[in-house]
Amino acid sequence: MNTTPNGAVALTVDDGIATITIHNAARANALTREMLTAMGGHLDAVERNPAVAVVVLTGAGGNFCAGLDISEFAHSHERRLEDDFVTIEEKLARCRKPTIAAVAGHCIGGGTQLAVACDLRIAAEQASFAITPAKLGLVYPSSSIDRLVRIIGPAATKRLIFTADPLTASTARQYGLITDIAPEAEFDAVVRRIASTIATRSPMTLAAAKQMTDEAAAHGRVSDQLDRHWRTMPNPDLVAGLAAFTAGRTAQFRTT
């Protein structure tokens, strides 16, 4: 039985999978300042934890996240609270370990920012996505626009922000916003299967692929310096992988 109170962000670690769960069901998992602080602490913790191979971000109670709690936002210093949110978004994007947004229900405003900051986005069939700053008069953060343009392109980014209309999971996949769709009844199992598979793979391969892919997306190519860094780094995972292949068994890689 779940005992996590509303207005909290919980962290669990199981079999190499760290799950960060947003709990604020009464507000579709909107985030308060305290919840942002807790999420940042959990991201720091999973970075330091050698037992964590992959991170799943999700929401409790049938929704992913509705962004910032507008009731708090309206009575706060606008720019400071928005900056706090972007700080957490960037921390999520910079996480050295693979990250998965597991999206069920509504993924609105800042919730979509958090999902886009993850490496993979897996959605339940009935999930919906919307980017809504134009309804509030907010200027969408430049770093968030940059990331979104790299994923879905400039025209689709403008369509989402200009209209603030929601997208179904099917349309979001057509845009390239999500990587996988799962039936509602199988959603948790699909997320777990993909996360568990990633957790068995070489940490060295995952770290290199993540960093090089992000650089190629941002700059059009992988720099010679980064390529050289990964090619010349000692790689015990390769030794373990080749030994396992030769012996006809599955490699057991060390954690980092």
Steps between C-alpha positions, in 0.01 A plus 500: 500500500634842404548726802678791328309822577379750243749774426801267510750347259608146588808300401527121492785283370446140392718275280698789359190710423448826689138617483422863583125539552311830519215491755246783481193329357257772605681739261587251224851475652579870471830587667550735793833656589552239772432223251751648257759504777426136582528399134837673472622312806386169356678570171820573693453176694459279192807655339706400805347155548704228325205261528291716263531421129188675365257765629122498445301820562126452542190630674260343748122490477457466126679814373861584424537869593317829448813713534523767768222538756337814362349593837851528640640654183244784508609604850873463448769696324434382146850493362656337805256210510528448126878503532479241778298276269746539211786417737338164578416443133863556405621275781276225362628558146862482621455179699782268392278193525225410251167661590146395407184708533212258564198706398143406583209744501572870470848632423446875493718812490806443713414131510580485130823689569604230747400221262698658215803531730504119530675274249193286425129569531262205536130588496182316587244496218275758669781742591483857374763771464469878495732800523298785645702819569297690239193456724679674788715759328822325593811501282603139442862445617756512221671181617166316485427629149849400388450146630152469350611626157778239494244226565196598290621785278412870483157477334362245746647700790321813380176305451509375858590834659289726274176305556557346846270223372544149645646217296390139526767238554457386140560850361788554742667190358447627145675822604788299647423627849470151649686179426247234607125462561363228725142383564371630832486153657859426397654841558683430827629166369629658178681776689651244736610274215677779311661638816611152609654433159697825512616415853672184370702681233855633518518820709796608287306458176196679641698796634693544178193465279302747708769766500586463132135492389423815698801677350409394147142621552618835634787570260437282195793267567707335770815702564838342441587572862201307635557216256863475611399515866278193473728302265803540726329450836574167676202274440459205737149447362649390168716242676196367689281502191749314279572244772127433544449471125788250469361295788147502355347680795336838566741770611467631853629857489619693802300799616647852495 
